[in-house]
């Protein structure tokens, strides 16, 4: 692995000016990228351009924090580490507590990515979009923690699928939000092993960055859909041919969704929440997942045909989603 000798550092910008985290010259030093000083948003954008694309930069600062207007309500990111991220969506209040340390301080109030320095080798940032929230952990060096825990007790019930590990949030028996598959990458773009653990109302992202050498900083995130309205599909139309006795389910995906990170179980649940149960059979699910993994937003609508046989997912993919 390449191990450049100069440090790429996170700029900590606050009300008192600019301070820079200096990496101590102890031996051996972890691998670091270069000597640029980057904001938290720069690091997030470099690691995951889709997360940064469409990020709000127009928040209003209030005593409660930075308030963002989103399509279905408002999001407030805290300026005090002890406060949660608050959401008021379609008139309903929700909150998620961040994985900040007891020694955390506000490092930046930049609306693109307000950031807390945890003073333990990591920082915590929030990126707000119209349909999604990203909670980014930035691991500065090998001393950073491996576990980052979020409290969802003020949002809903966490559920984790036993097959694909997907995490979703439920309230009153309805899925109100879901999380993308977790990711973590180092400064060279190398993937770092990561996964979710659910314990009651606590979601923990585990970033296994000490098992081998990586180039710091490492960026990791849970990205979740905002609660309330369906965040994956703008509409689904049933095209029924009564004479032939067939139906085509035309699925119109929302723009801005990173379909490569949508877990099968949560994307299917969002579809099932809309369509009649007749169209929830495995063959419809396989056609749906085939389209989102291979066509994405490049080809819409995604047409799921009732006359297609149930051949399993692999054979559906081999047939270009039309077995």
SULVEN-V8385 format. One line per field, one symbol per residue. ss: DSSP state (h for helix, s for strand, l for the rest). phi: phi as a letter, one per 40 degrees, with the letter a starting at -180 (. if undefined). burial: I if it has 16 or more other ideal C-beta (glycine too) atoms within 10 Angstrom, else O. Layout:
ss=???
phi=???
burial=???
This chain:
ss=llllllllssssssllsssslllllllllllsllllsslhhhhhhhhlhhhhlllllllsssllssssssllssssslllllllsssssllsssssslllllllsssslllllssssllllssssssslllsssssssslllllllssssslllllssssllllllsssssllsssssslllssslllllsllssssssllssssssllllllllslsssssssslllllllsssssssssllllsssssssslllllhhhllhhhhhhhhhllllhhhllhhhhhhhhhhhhhlhhhlllsssslllllllhhhhhhlllll
phi=.cbdcbccbccbbbcchbbbccccccbccccbcaccbbcdcdcccccadccccgccbbcbcbdchcbbcbdbiabbccbbcccccbbbbfgbcaabccccccbcbcbabddcadbbccfbgbbbbbbbbcbbbbbbbbccaccccbbbbbcbccbiccbbcccbgcbbbbafgbcbaabcdcaabcccgccbdaacbbbgcbbbccbccbcacbcccbbbacbbccchcccbbcabbcbcbcccgbbbccbbcccgccccbccdcccccccccbcccdbbcdcccccccdcccbbfccbbcccbbcccccbgcdcccccfgbc
burial=OOOOOOIIIIIIIIOOOOOOIOIOOOOOOIIIIOOOOIIIIIIIIIIIOIIIOOIIOOIOOOOOIIIIOIOIIOIIIIIOIOIIIIIIIOOOOIIIIIIIIOOIOIIIIIIIIIIIIIOIIIIIIIIIIIIIIIIIIIIIIIOIIIOIOIIIOOIIIIIIOOOOOIIIIIOOOOIIIIIIIIIIIIIOOOOIOIOIOOOOIOIIIIIOIOOOOIIIIIIIIIIIIIIIOIIIIOOIOOOOOOOOOOIIIOIOIIOOIIIOOIIIIIIIIIIIOOIOOOIOOOIIIIIIIIIIIOOOOOOOIIIIIIOIOOOOIOOIIOOOIOI
